[in-house]
């Protein structure tokens, strides 16, 4: 599990508002090595005030950001081999994930639950370990510590072919999906 420190203001001074686990932490009981910590959320137009709130994640806060919102996530992915063990119960792991992380479960594909797509631009930083980023048609690239990915709302999966969990930091920016959009170069 990852430690989260939150700063803010009190009586006009910078202070520590929080130090510990995020209330949005999910550690899978059915899939050893899977951790997801939803660290912070900002609204479409974030503000810095002298009346800081110690928490940005509430009961009504969506995990996936709406357009203009952001989310900071910590993701630990177990080795793919964990799911090939004889004692692994895929149905129970899927049910646990759907119950505890319904928004993420809803964007996963039935034929390949690792494949998914969100309406967001994601900045992904590999903190520890090695992982393959897979896109359509099984095109893959190997990512190592300190590699960074800009994920532009594409269909993708993370594949951990190693023997230990991979740790990622993810910043999600809620985006509007527009077909045929052109870029200014």
C-alpha positions as CSV (number, residue, x, y, z in Angstrom):
1,X,0.0,0.0,0.0
2,X,1.1,3.5,-0.7
3,X,1.3,6.5,1.6
4,X,-0.5,9.7,0.7
5,X,0.4,13.1,2.2
6,X,-2.0,16.0,1.6
7,X,-1.1,19.6,2.3
8,X,-3.3,22.7,2.6
9,X,-3.9,25.8,4.6
10,X,-5.1,26.6,8.1
11,X,-5.1,30.0,9.7
12,X,-3.1,31.4,6.7
13,X,-0.3,28.9,7.1
14,X,0.7,25.8,5.0
15,X,-0.1,22.6,7.0
16,X,-0.2,18.9,6.6
17,X,-3.9,17.9,6.3
18,X,-3.4,14.1,5.9
19,X,-0.8,11.4,6.1
20,X,-1.7,7.8,5.5
21,X,-3.8,5.6,3.2
22,X,-6.3,7.0,0.8
23,X,-9.9,6.2,1.6
24,X,-10.1,5.0,-2.0
25,X,-7.7,2.1,-1.5
26,X,-8.7,-1.3,-2.9
27,X,-6.5,-4.3,-2.2
28,X,-7.9,-7.5,-3.9
29,X,-8.4,-10.5,-1.7
30,X,-9.1,-12.7,-4.7
31,X,-6.2,-11.6,-7.0
32,X,-3.0,-11.3,-4.9
33,X,-0.9,-8.4,-5.8
34,X,-3.7,-6.2,-7.3
35,X,-3.9,-2.8,-5.5
36,X,-5.6,0.3,-6.7
37,X,-5.5,3.5,-4.7
38,X,-7.5,6.4,-5.8
39,X,-5.3,9.1,-4.4
40,X,-7.0,12.5,-5.2
41,X,-9.7,14.0,-7.4
42,X,-10.1,17.5,-8.7
43,X,-13.3,19.1,-10.2
44,X,-13.5,20.6,-13.7
45,X,-12.2,23.9,-12.3
46,X,-10.0,23.2,-9.3
47,X,-9.4,26.0,-6.8
48,X,-6.8,26.7,-4.2
49,X,-8.4,28.2,-1.1
50,X,-7.3,29.1,2.4
51,X,-10.0,26.8,3.6
52,X,-8.5,23.5,2.6
53,X,-10.4,20.3,2.8
54,X,-8.5,17.3,4.0
55,X,-10.2,15.0,1.6
56,X,-11.2,15.2,-2.1
57,X,-12.7,11.7,-2.4
58,X,-16.2,11.3,-1.1
59,X,-19.0,8.8,-1.4
60,X,-20.4,10.5,-4.5
61,X,-17.0,11.1,-6.3
62,X,-16.7,9.0,-9.4
63,X,-13.5,7.1,-9.9
64,X,-13.4,7.9,-13.6
65,X,-13.2,11.7,-14.3
66,X,-15.8,13.7,-16.2
67,X,-14.5,16.1,-18.8
68,X,-12.0,18.5,-17.2
69,X,-11.7,16.6,-14.0
70,X,-8.6,14.8,-12.9
71,X,-7.8,11.7,-10.9
72,X,-4.5,10.6,-9.4
73,X,-4.2,6.8,-9.1
74,X,-1.6,4.3,-7.8
75,X,-1.9,0.9,-9.5
76,X,-0.1,-2.3,-8.6
77,X,-0.5,-5.1,-11.1
78,X,0.3,-8.7,-10.2
79,X,2.2,-11.0,-12.6
80,X,0.0,-12.5,-15.3
81,X,1.1,-15.9,-13.9
82,X,-0.9,-15.3,-10.8
83,X,-4.1,-15.8,-12.8
84,X,-2.7,-19.1,-14.3
85,X,-2.3,-20.8,-10.9
86,X,-4.5,-23.8,-10.2
87,X,-6.0,-22.3,-7.1
88,X,-6.9,-19.0,-8.9
89,X,-10.7,-18.5,-9.0
90,X,-11.3,-16.1,-11.9
91,X,-15.1,-15.9,-11.3
92,X,-14.6,-14.9,-7.7
93,X,-11.9,-12.3,-8.6
94,X,-14.1,-10.9,-11.3
95,X,-17.1,-10.6,-8.9
96,X,-14.9,-8.9,-6.2
97,X,-13.6,-6.4,-8.8
98,X,-17.1,-5.7,-10.1
99,X,-18.4,-5.1,-6.6
100,X,-15.5,-3.0,-5.3
101,X,-14.6,-1.2,-8.5
102,X,-17.8,-1.0,-10.6
103,X,-16.8,1.9,-12.8
104,X,-13.5,0.2,-13.9
105,X,-15.3,-3.2,-14.2
106,X,-17.9,-1.6,-16.6
107,X,-15.2,-0.5,-19.1
108,X,-13.5,-3.9,-19.2
109,X,-14.1,-6.2,-22.2
110,X,-15.8,-9.6,-21.6
111,X,-13.5,-11.6,-23.9
112,X,-10.4,-10.1,-22.4
113,X,-11.0,-8.4,-19.0
114,X,-7.6,-6.7,-19.1
115,X,-8.6,-4.8,-22.2
116,X,-10.4,-1.5,-21.6
117,X,-10.8,2.1,-22.7
118,X,-11.7,5.2,-20.8
119,X,-12.7,8.7,-21.9
120,X,-9.6,10.2,-20.6
121,X,-6.0,11.2,-21.4
122,X,-3.8,9.3,-19.0
123,X,-0.2,10.1,-18.0
124,X,1.3,6.8,-16.8
125,X,4.7,6.5,-15.0
126,X,6.3,3.1,-14.4
127,X,7.6,3.3,-10.8
128,X,8.8,-0.3,-10.4
129,X,9.0,-3.4,-12.5
130,X,8.4,-4.1,-16.2
131,X,5.1,-4.2,-18.0
132,X,3.9,-4.5,-21.5
133,X,1.4,-1.9,-22.8
134,X,-0.8,-3.8,-25.4
135,X,-3.0,-2.0,-27.9
136,X,-5.2,-3.3,-30.7
137,X,-4.1,-6.4,-32.6
138,X,-1.8,-7.4,-29.7
139,X,0.8,-4.7,-30.6
140,X,2.9,-4.3,-27.5
141,X,5.8,-2.2,-26.1
142,X,7.8,-3.1,-23.0
143,X,7.9,-0.4,-20.4
144,X,10.6,-0.2,-17.6
145,X,11.0,2.0,-14.5
146,X,10.9,5.7,-15.3
147,X,9.2,5.2,-18.7
148,X,6.2,7.4,-19.2
149,X,3.1,6.9,-21.4
150,X,0.6,9.3,-22.7
151,X,-2.5,7.2,-23.2
152,X,-4.9,9.1,-25.5
153,X,-8.2,7.3,-24.7
154,X,-7.0,4.2,-26.6
155,X,-8.2,0.6,-26.1
156,X,-5.4,-1.0,-24.1
157,X,-4.3,-3.6,-21.6
158,X,-1.4,-3.9,-19.2
159,X,0.4,-7.3,-19.3
160,X,2.9,-8.2,-16.6
161,X,5.0,-11.1,-17.8
162,X,7.4,-10.9,-14.9
163,X,7.5,-12.6,-11.6
164,X,6.6,-9.7,-9.3
165,X,4.0,-6.9,-9.2
166,X,4.5,-3.8,-11.3
167,X,3.8,-0.3,-9.8
168,X,2.4,2.5,-11.8
169,X,1.4,6.1,-11.1
170,X,-1.5,7.4,-13.2
171,X,-2.9,10.8,-13.7
172,X,-6.2,10.7,-15.6
173,X,-7.6,13.8,-17.3
174,X,-11.3,13.5,-18.2
175,X,-11.7,14.2,-21.9
176,X,-14.5,14.4,-24.5
177,X,-14.2,11.8,-27.3
178,X,-14.6,13.5,-30.7
179,X,-14.5,11.5,-33.9
180,X,-12.5,13.0,-36.8
181,X,-10.8,15.7,-34.6
182,X,-7.7,17.2,-36.2
183,X,-4.7,18.6,-34.5
184,X,-2.8,21.8,-35.1
185,X,0.7,21.0,-36.0
